[in-house]
């Protein structure tokens, strides 16, 4: 529902924000801002590209307004009231009965700061006390980050074997698994694909991605996927077979990957990102894969990076495949499968001088062919 009151925070330019803050500090304009409904603050628009992350930001802001503000004005909340709210949030029970992670509290602080920023009010999250508390919380939380194991190789082939039927559900699952395995896209990116954005030719398939988590510009991304040498796990062929089935039943536009029940009845909406994890675990269970419950939709992304490392691809080439925007997102994946990938090209203790072409000849026997090629070319 749209509010009839004026929304002063829509203009986010620096000049407008400074002018509004100067107006807010003047006693004669307090009544104007009260008419702008600042006594009942609105939820700030989420900056996140991913729907799940946006819902988390909205939930953090609502929790702050209901438990900390409680009908008061945003400007009256200081760090003495904010820190107890953050402490209560950190003491809540998270997954598996453990307290929530420090990064969850850090996300809440960012959401609260965005709420103040949208209303052009100085945020208490900027105070030294809040920053000191958050820094100490992050330092004390040494729990390792949960990471889904990579899914590629024999485990990925077992998925394709479990989807060898001709039903609509089998064709959808096979196309979904082949596409995720070959490109390693995020689940939120895959479920946003549309039928009208696919273009098939003799080389493969070209898709248009309208929304991605780290793509801040908002412009569509056009990327292509080539045919595989083997038809067994070819992503364009699997997607084409699934699209042909959709066209045969009269579906020519809308979401590409949709829910399909046990009677092969297809829905009109797109799959949710969480549904991909459920489909994956169900297929692994049908394939009798060991510990299939450990895998999630992010296992495809992890597996695509690991497979690229094994094939000797550079970091830039892997980022082009998976659409990682920076190298920092794939460094943990590479280090987990190849700890020597980022090793220096020369060990000073060897006493070997580096040649012009890359390495000294005295220690070439220690390098495998892929590493040697990378060092010589570098």
C-alpha positions, 0 to 999 in steps of 0.5 A, a space after each residue: 500500500 502506498 503512503 500518502 505522506 511525502 517520502 523525503 528519502 527517495 532522492 539519494 544524492 549526496 546534496 539532497 541527503 546533506 540538505 535533509 539532515 540540515 533541515 532535520 537539525 533545525 527545530 522549525 522543520 521537526 513538524 515537517 519530518 513528523 508529517 513524513 511519518 518518521 515517527 513510524 519508520 518504513 522498511 528501507 528498500 533492500 539493496 540485495 539482488 538475491 531474494 533470500 538475502 533481501 528477505 533477511 534484510 527485511 526481517 532484520 529491520 522489522 525485528 529492530 523496529 519491533 523489539 528495539 524502537 517499539 514505536 519511538 522515533 529512530 533519532 531517539 535510539 542510541 548505542 546504549 539501546 542498540 547494543 542490548 538488541 544485538 546481544 539478544 540477537 547473538 544469544 538466539 538459537 540458530 541451526 543445530 541448537 547453536 547460537 547464531 553466527 557473528 556474521 548474522 549479527 553483522 548482517 543485522 547491523 548493515 540492515 539497521 544502518 540501511 534503515 537509518 540511511 534511507 530516512 537521512 538520520 545519523 545511524 547509531 551503528 556508526 558509534 565506536 561502542 557498536 563497532 567495538 562490540 561487533 569487532 569483538 564478536 567477530 573475533 570470538 566466533 571462530 567456528 568454521 564456515 559451513 561449506 557444501 562439498 563439491 559435486 563433480 566427477 562420478 557423483 555428477 554422473 550418478 545424477 545423470 544416470 538417475 534421470 534417464 527416464 522420458 517423463 517431464 520430471 526426469 527431463 527437467 532434472 537432467 537439464 537442471 543437473 547438466 546445466 548446473 554441473 557445466 556452468 556452476 551458476 547459483 541456484 537463484 540465478 538458474 531459477 530466474 531463467 526464462 524460456 524466451 531468453 534461450 537461443 539454440 544453435 549448432 554450437 550450443 545454447 545462449 542464455 540471458 541472465 536478468 538477475 544475479 546476486 553480485 551483478 550490481 548494475 542491473 543489466 542483463 548478462 548474455 552468456 553461452 554454453 557449448 556442446 560437450 564432446 559426450 552426449 551423455 552429460 551435454 547441457 545444451 542437449 539436455 536443456 533442448 530436450 526439456 524445452 521441446 517437451 515444454 513446447 509440446 504441451 503448450 508452454 513457450 514462455 515464462 520460467 524455465 525450471 518449474 515444479 513438477 509433481 509425481 503425476 507429471 503435472 507442471 506448475 506455472 511459477 518458477 522453482 525456489 532456490 531451496 527446491 534445487 537442494 531437495 531435488 538434488 538430495 532426492 536424486 542422490 538418494 535414488 542413485 544410492 550415493 553415500 552421504 547425499 544429505 551433505 550436498 546442496 545446490 552450492 555443491 555444483 558451484 564448488 564442483 565447477 571450480 574444482 573441475 576447472 582447477 583439475 583441467 588446468 584452467 586459469 582463475 579468469 577462465 573459471 570466473 568466466 564459466 561460473 560468473 564469479 565477479 572477483 577472484 576472492 570468491 573462488 580462492 577457498 575452493 581452489 585452496 581446498 583441492 590444490 594447496 599448491 595452486 598459489 605457491 610461489 614459482 621459486 623457492 629461495 632456499 633452493 639457490 636456483 636462479 629463475 630463468 627468463 622463461 619462468 623456472 630454473 631447470 634444477 627443480 623441474 622434476 617436482 612439477 606436474 605438467 599442468 603446473 609446469 605449463 602455468 609457471 612457464 607461461 607466467 
